[in-house]
C-alpha cells in the first residue's frame, strides 16, 4: 500500500516514488526545474508561494513545494512529533 506524504497545502506525493528532495536555491536544481518546464515533467504544488524544495521522483517527474527540505524530510521519515503550519510559508 502506498504511503502518501503531505508536501504542503493538502498536496500529497507517494513516498515510494521519491528519489530525492533538494533545496531550490542551487543552480543545478534551477536548471532541472527549467528543463522540467520545457519537457512538461513539472508539477507545481506551491499554490503561488515561493518554491523552497524540489522533489525528484523515479518516473522523472519534478515536483515543486513551498515547504523547506528539512520539513519534508521529517515528514518522509515519519517524525510524528513535528508540528508545522504550512500556511505561514
Buried (B, 14 or more C-beta within 10 A) or exposed (E): EEEEBBBBBEBEBEBEBBEEBBEBEEEEBEEBBEEBEEEEBBBBBBBEBEBBBBBBBEEEBBBBBBBBBEBBEBBBEEEEEEEBEBEEB
